[in-house]
């Protein structure tokens, strides 16, 4: 049986993962999609767990680098 777990990141963790992306920019993308669903493409999908927004690592890479460059191997792209 395959392990289909996805690594989830907080906004702070996501900003630390990719150099040059700030927490502010990630928060903008998350909130824009939350308040304007379906009106934009390329925004960062997330969900709220308690007081934190959680983002799938694969979605973060897909949004920043594009779909063709997403290759995650052991937490590294």
ZAMARGU-4260 file (C-alpha; in steps of 0.2 Angstrom, whole numbers, plus 5000, padded with zeros to 4 digits):
<rodrens>
0) 5000/5000/5000 | 5007/5017/4995 | 5010/5031/5007 | 4999/5045/5000 | 5002/5058/5014
5) 5005/5076/5009 | 5016/5087/5018 | 5007/5102/5025 | 5015/5119/5029 | 5010/5134/5038
10) 5013/5151/5030 | 5029/5154/5040 | 5036/5137/5035 | 5031/5140/5017 | 5040/5157/5017
15) 5056/5149/5024 | 5055/5135/5011 | 5057/5146/4996 | 5070/5160/4996 | 5063/5176/4990
20) 5045/5173/4994 | 5039/5182/5010 | 5025/5178/5022 | 5016/5193/5016 | 5016/5187/4998
25) 5010/5170/5003 | 4996/5177/5014 | 4990/5188/5000 | 4988/5174/4988 | 4979/5163/5002
30) 4967/5177/5006 | 4964/5182/4988 | 4958/5165/4984 | 4948/5164/5000 | 4938/5180/4997
35) 4937/5179/4978 | 4935/5160/4973 | 4935/5156/4955 | 4940/5173/4949 | 4958/5170/4948
40) 4970/5157/4943 | 4987/5153/4950 | 4982/5157/4967 | 4988/5147/4982 | 4975/5134/4988
45) 4975/5131/5007 | 4963/5127/5022 | 4961/5134/5039 | 4965/5123/5054 | 4962/5133/5070
50) 4970/5150/5068 | 4983/5144/5055 | 4982/5142/5036 | 4989/5126/5030 | 4996/5124/5012
55) 5001/5108/5003 | 5020/5108/4999 | 5016/5102/4981 | 5003/5116/4979 | 5016/5129/4984
60) 5029/5123/4972 | 5015/5122/4958 | 5010/5140/4961 | 5027/5147/4962 | 5036/5137/4949
65) 5022/5131/4937 | 5015/5113/4935 | 5029/5107/4924 | 5042/5109/4936 | 5034/5101/4951
70) 5045/5086/4957 | 5045/5083/4975 | 5057/5069/4981 | 5058/5067/5000 | 5053/5085/5004
75) 5065/5093/4991 | 5060/5100/4974
</rodrens>
